[in-house]
Amino acid sequence: MNIDAGTMRPQEHGEVYVLNDGGEVDLDLGNYERYLNVTLSRDNNITTGKIYREVIEKERRGDYLGKTVQIVPHVTTAIQDWIERVSKIPVDETGEEPDVCIVELGGTVGDIESAPFIEAVRQFQFRVGYENFALIHVSLVPDMHGEQKTKPTQTTVHALRGLGLLPDLIACRLIVRKPLEKATKEKISMFCHVAPEQVIGVHDVSSVYHVPLLLQKQGIIQFLQKRLNLSSITLTKEAIERGLDLENRWKELTTRQERLFDEVTIALVGKYTDLQDSYMSVVKALEHSAFRCHRKLNLKWVNSSDLEPGTQVTNPARYHDAWKAVVSAGGILVPGGFGDRGTEGMLLAIKWAREQKVPFLGICLGFQLAVIEWGRHVCGYTEATSTEFAENTKQPLIIFMPEISKTHMGGTMRLGLRPTVFEPGSESWSKVRKLYGGAEKIWERHRHRYEVNPEYIEKLTASGVSFVGRDEKGERMQILELQDHPFFVGLQAHPEFCTRPLNPSPPFLGFVAAASSPKVLEEQMDNQLKTFKPPHPVHSMVSESELRQAEPPTLGKEVAMAADQ
């Protein structure tokens, strides 16, 4: 019933993924953007809350002309209209209407929550016609001591058919490394009323990047070409180049990954490490960067609260394990988050990285804490903190953004794609600018409500910290970098949201390269200066004028704190 994912607790829902237009959506949309190399909008995320709100608003306006508003046909029609409208929106710089739209209907067949959506899809197949609709049903096939059980799949397909939907493909998910057996496939085919070639096995593989090749080997491309009459579509050279080159670059990526021997060890010091999906895009950005650096990623999860002195008393084993992970890591990363819980542990990790010359990357909250750590231990502001943690602090280095409302809730922070302008002359020394190809201006996605206090900027820069990237007006600090450090970078933005398997996020690439060795960092900076291209052209989806207008009031502070705790 939520309108979007913006107010959801990370430990319950996982990462809140942010789109160019500021939409706060489910992390699955991040997977679609990364794999398909497309740029989506907030309307690509449909929730029950959005649909009901739209129907109720129409009823209040009198659009239904006095009729009794019901689930069928009014809610189901609203769902169909939404899908058809969004399916026509361009998702890349060509501006062309997409030929195929993938619709993920989440949940389980029989759920109360998904019932209106399943009925809407049943109606939709007739609305668009046979050649324009194919249904892929994903079902778990449990492996019980080596025996693959088909009853759950038979039952769920039976329930689906009872609701008026017949699967064209059945994707059988096995949570083991063992492929789907021929006998199992034939049994599912016989009892689920599909041909054997319409049963696809999806077993565990060494990494998720092998899944496209696994599906290709089982003929899914040829089946969909025939089922949806895709042979009638003429692909341009540009469209082919934008797609997954499974035969060349993608196969090379997965093959190279299998043969990696050198490791790079990264300590991720976060607040929500008990549910690792909370940092899904961060992990993907690290993986993509490790591929480029020809390294195998060894990611150590560190709960920031375990680094704090109090844990040494209450749970000394966790305290020592956490610090062992930090001090042995090749690089330390502090990602985003809300609230003050665990922030003192993050500050200690940042101080270690700065003083011991360990490569460091701070994202959003990590950037703000790097400023606070510098203020406390270099500038002598012993009480320096953020007004998010202590509203009446005497030394507020991080403050609530003045244009943001403290009362409105939900989807209302500084969100979406924003520009960052590099400091003139920084191209000669700034590592992060070189990683962006030496560009004067870059665009990354933001999600925050606090900023560096302008009253302290002059004192901070005089003490040696460089705010190498600012907003277009030069008022808001957005990238921090230390010149006398192997790699110490903080970004107010979330660059992980724009990473791609074959085009990793520049700050993450530099961070992983620096954690590998100074030589690898130099190689990657030189390569980026020659070849860097943004994952998608900025203006293909959202214009600068639209972005400037999208400055909504923010999530209520009390709600943010409650969600964090």
PyMOL commands that set and color helices and strands:
alter all, ss='L'
color gray80, all
select helices_A, chain A and resi 10-13+28-36+42-44+48-61+71-87+115-128+130-132+151-162+182-192+196-198+208-217+220-227+230-232+237-242+249-258+276-292+304-307+309-314+316-327+343-355+365-377+426-428+431-435+454-462+495-498+506-516+518-531+538-540+544-549+557-564
alter helices_A, ss='H'
color red, helices_A
select strands_A, chain A and resi 17-18+24-25+136-140+143-144+147-148+169-174+199-203+263-270+296-303+331-334+360-363+384-386+395-400+414-422+441-448+450-452+466-470+477-481+488-491
alter strands_A, ss='S'
color yellow, strands_A
deselect
rebuild
show_as cartoon
